[in-house]
Amino acid sequence: MDEKDGNYCSICGGIPPEKITTKRVVIDGKETGIDHLDFIIAKVSELHLTDDAAIAAEIMKRVKEFNYVPSKKETQYAQALLAEYRRQTRR
C-alpha cells in the first residue's frame, strides 16, 4: 500500500479501530461518539468560564460544528458534556 493512501482496515476498508479518536460519552444512558471532544474541551477551558450554563452553551456550540445533536436531546447532551468537561479539567 502506498503511504499517501492513508490507513484503512484490511477487512472492511474503513478506519482501523486503533486509529479512531472519537471520544465516547454516555448521553441519556447511551454511549455516544463525539468527534473532536478533547479539542473542544481544551478550547473551552482556555476561555476560563466559571458559570456552568456558559460552559455548557460554549461546549454545545462547538460540538454542533462537528457532530449531529438531536434537538430533543440537547439538554441531555449539554449535561453529559458538561460532566465530561468537569472530569477532564477537574473544574
C-alpha positions as CSV (number, residue, x, y, z in Angstrom):
1,M,0.0,0.0,0.0
2,D,1.2,3.5,-0.8
3,E,1.7,5.5,2.4
4,K,-0.1,8.6,0.9
5,D,-3.3,6.5,0.5
6,G,-3.8,6.6,4.3
7,N,-4.7,3.9,6.8
8,Y,-7.6,1.6,6.1
9,C,-8.9,-1.5,7.8
10,S,-7.8,-4.5,5.8
11,I,-11.1,-6.2,6.5
12,C,-13.8,-3.5,6.0
13,G,-11.9,-0.7,4.3
14,G,-12.9,1.8,7.0
15,I,-10.8,3.5,9.7
16,P,-8.7,0.9,11.6
17,P,-10.1,0.6,15.2
18,E,-6.7,1.7,16.7
19,K,-6.9,4.9,14.7
20,I,-10.3,6.0,15.9
21,T,-10.0,9.1,18.1
22,T,-13.7,9.8,18.6
23,K,-14.4,10.2,22.3
24,R,-17.4,8.3,23.7
25,V,-19.6,9.8,26.3
26,V,-22.7,8.3,27.9
27,I,-25.6,10.6,26.9
28,D,-29.1,9.7,28.2
29,G,-27.9,6.2,29.0
30,K,-26.4,5.5,25.6
31,E,-22.7,5.6,24.7
32,T,-22.4,8.3,22.0
33,G,-19.3,9.2,19.9
34,I,-18.4,12.9,20.0
35,D,-15.9,13.9,17.3
36,H,-13.2,16.4,18.4
37,L,-14.4,16.4,22.0
38,D,-10.9,16.6,23.6
39,F,-10.1,19.6,21.3
40,I,-13.4,21.3,22.1
41,I,-12.9,20.8,25.9
42,A,-9.3,22.2,25.6
43,K,-10.5,25.3,23.7
44,V,-13.5,25.9,26.1
45,S,-11.1,25.5,29.1
46,E,-8.9,28.3,27.6
47,L,-11.9,30.7,28.0
48,H,-11.8,30.4,31.8
49,L,-15.5,30.4,32.1
50,T,-16.9,29.8,35.6
51,D,-20.7,29.6,35.0
52,D,-22.0,26.1,34.2
53,A,-24.6,27.4,31.8
54,A,-22.0,29.4,29.9
55,I,-19.6,26.5,29.8
56,A,-22.3,24.1,28.6
57,A,-23.5,26.6,25.9
58,E,-20.0,27.0,24.6
59,I,-19.4,23.3,24.5
60,M,-22.7,22.7,22.7
61,K,-22.0,25.4,20.2
62,R,-18.6,23.8,19.3
63,V,-19.9,20.2,19.4
64,K,-22.6,21.0,16.9
65,E,-19.9,22.2,14.5
66,F,-18.6,18.6,14.2
67,N,-21.5,16.4,15.3
68,Y,-25.2,16.0,14.9
69,V,-27.1,16.7,18.1
70,P,-30.8,15.8,18.1
71,S,-32.8,18.8,19.2
72,K,-34.9,16.7,21.5
73,K,-31.7,15.6,23.3
74,E,-29.9,18.9,23.6
75,T,-30.4,19.1,27.4
76,Q,-29.1,15.6,27.9
77,Y,-26.1,16.3,25.6
78,A,-25.3,19.5,27.5
79,Q,-25.5,17.8,30.9
80,A,-23.3,14.9,29.8
81,L,-20.7,17.1,28.0
82,L,-20.5,19.5,31.0
83,A,-19.9,16.5,33.3
84,E,-17.1,15.3,30.9
85,Y,-15.7,18.8,30.8
86,R,-15.6,18.8,34.6
87,R,-14.0,15.3,34.7
88,Q,-11.3,16.3,32.2
89,T,-10.5,19.7,33.6
90,R,-11.2,19.0,37.3
91,R,-13.1,22.3,37.5
